[in-house]
Amino acid sequence: MRITTISVDRLVKKYSTAFGRPTTPHKFRHSLATELIQKTGSETLVASILGQTTTSATRLYTHITANERKNIMESMQ
């Protein structure tokens, strides 16, 4: 039998809470997307890894830090 989405949610909640860091699978997805975009710099590649058909959804999962924004703007001067 396949494990259900609800079962995964419950397991992640149970064990992450037991370790004192309650989280959700959705937060894992955000973290993975953010790390992938930082390492690859490619929204297209990240979208493919996350199983998304367009990069517009990928932008919602990636987090650009304040330092990264500052560095980008400074490099354009």
SERO-4910 file (N, C-alpha, C, O; in steps of 0.05 Angstrom, whole numbers):
BEGIN
 pado doro    nc1    nc2    nc3   cac1   cac2   cac3    cc1    cc2    cc3    oc1    oc2    oc3
  Met    A     17    -24      0      0      0      0     17     25      0     39     26     12
  Arg    A      7     45    -13     21     71    -14     15     87     11     -7     84     22
  Ile    A     34    103     19     29    120     42     14    145     33     19    155     11
  Thr    A     -5    154     48    -22    176     40     -9    203     47      9    204     64
  Thr    A    -18    224     35     -8    251     40    -13    258     69      4    270     82
  Ile    A    -36    251     79    -43    257    107    -24    243    126    -16    254    147
  Ser    A    -17    218    120      2    203    136     29    216    137     42    217    158
  Val    A     38    225    114     64    239    113     63    265    130     81    270    146
  Asp    A     41    280    128     38    304    144     39    298    174     53    311    189
  Arg    A     26    277    182     25    269    210     52    259    220     60    266    242
  Leu    A     66    244    204     92    234    212    112    257    215    128    258    234
  Val    A    112    275    195    131    298    197    125    314    222    143    323    236
  Lys    A     99    319    227     91    335    250    100    321    276    111    333    294
  Lys    A     95    295    277    101    279    301    131    280    308    139    287    330
  Tyr    A    147    273    288    176    271    293    190    298    295    209    301    310
  Ser    A    181    318    279    193    344    282    187    357    309    203    371    320
  Thr    A    162    352    318    154    362    345    170    348    367    179    361    386
  Ala    A    175    322    363    190    307    383    219    317    385    231    316    407
  Phe    A    230    328    363    256    340    364    256    369    370    277    383    369
  Gly    A    233    380    378    231    408    386    231    428    364    234    452    369
  Arg    A    227    419    339    226    437    316    202    430    298    205    420    276
  Pro    A    178    436    308    154    429    292    155    442    264    161    465    261
  Thr    A    150    426    244    150    435    216    130    419    200    116    402    210
  Thr    A    129    425    174    111    412    156    126    404    130    148    415    125
  Pro    A    115    385    115    128    378     89    130    402     71    148    405     55
  His    A    110    420     73    111    444     56    135    461     62    147    472     43
  Lys    A    142    464     87    166    479     94    192    466     84    211    479     76
  Phe    A    192    439     84    214    424     72    217    431     43    239    435     33
  Arg    A    195    433     29    195    439      0    206    467     -4    222    471    -23
  His    A    198    486     12    209    514     10    239    513     15    254    526      0
  Ser    A    248    499     35    276    498     41    292    486     19    314    496     11
  Leu    A    282    464      8    296    451    -14    297    469    -38    319    472    -51
  Ala    A    276    482    -45    275    501    -68    295    523    -64    309    531    -83
  Thr    A    296    534    -40    314    557    -35    343    548    -38    359    562    -50
  Glu    A    350    525    -27    377    515    -29    385    508    -58    407    514    -66
  Leu    A    366    496    -72    371    490   -100    376    515   -117    394    515   -134
  Ile    A    360    535   -113    363    560   -129    390    573   -122    402    585   -139
  Gln    A    398    572    -96    423    584    -88    447    569   -101    467    581   -109
  Lys    A    445    542   -103    467    526   -113    468    526   -144    489    526   -156
  Thr    A    444    526   -157    444    524   -186    439    550   -200    450    554   -222
  Gly    A    424    568   -188    418    593   -201    398    590   -223    394    609   -239
  Ser    A    386    567   -226    368    561   -248    340    555   -239    335    534   -227
  Glu    A    321    574   -244    293    569   -237    282    546   -253    265    531   -243
  Thr    A    291    543   -278    281    521   -295    288    494   -283    272    476   -282
  Leu    A    313    491   -275    322    466   -263    307    460   -237    299    438   -232
  Val    A    304    480   -220    289    477   -195    260    469   -200    250    451   -187
  Ala    A    248    482   -219    220    475   -226    218    446   -235    199    432   -228
  Ser    A    237    437   -250    238    409   -260    241    390   -236    227    370   -235
  Ile    A    259    396   -218    264    379   -195    239    377   -177    232    356   -166
  Leu    A    225    400   -174    201    401   -157    176    390   -171    155    388   -159
  Gly    A    179    383   -197    157    372   -212    137    393   -221    113    387   -225
  Gln    A    146    418   -225    128    439   -233    131    443   -263    153    439   -274
  Thr    A    110    451   -276    111    455   -305    121    482   -314    130    486   -336
  Thr    A    118    502   -296    128    529   -302    145    540   -280    144    529   -257
  Thr    A    161    560   -286    178    572   -265    163    592   -248    173    601   -228
  Ser    A    139    600   -256    124    620   -241    118    610   -213    119    625   -193
  Ala    A    111    584   -211    106    572   -184    132    570   -168    131    571   -144
  Thr    A    154    565   -182    179    562   -169    187    587   -154    199    586   -132
  Arg    A    181    610   -165    188    635   -152    175    637   -124    186    650   -106
  Leu    A    152    625   -121    138    626    -95    153    610    -74    151    615    -50
  Tyr    A    169    590    -82    183    572    -64    211    581    -58    223    571    -39
  Thr    A    222    600    -72    249    608    -68    250    634    -52    234    652    -56
  His    A    270    635    -35    273    659    -18    300    672    -23    321    659    -20
  Ile    A    299    696    -32    323    711    -37    329    727    -11    312    742     -1
  Thr    A    353    724     -1    360    738     24    366    768     19    372    775     -4
  Ala    A    366    783     40    372    812     37    400    816     27    405    834     11
  Asn    A    419    800     36    446    803     27    449    797     -3    464    810    -17
  Glu    A    434    777    -12    435    770    -41    424    793    -58    435    800    -78
  Arg    A    402    805    -49    390    828    -63    410    851    -64    414    863    -85
  Lys    A    423    856    -42    443    878    -40    466    872    -59    475    890    -74
  Asn    A    476    848    -59    499    841    -76    492    843   -105    508    852   -121
  Ile    A    468    835   -113    459    837   -140    458    866   -149    468    873   -171
  Met    A    446    883   -132    443    911   -139    471    925   -141    475    941   -158
  Glu    A    489    917   -123    515    929   -124    531    920   -148    546    936   -159
  Ser    A    527    895   -157    542    886   -180    532    899   -206    547    898   -226
  Met    A    509    911   -206    498    923   -230    508    952   -233    503    964   -254
  Gln    A    521    963   -213    530    991   -214    554    994   -230    565   1016   -233
***
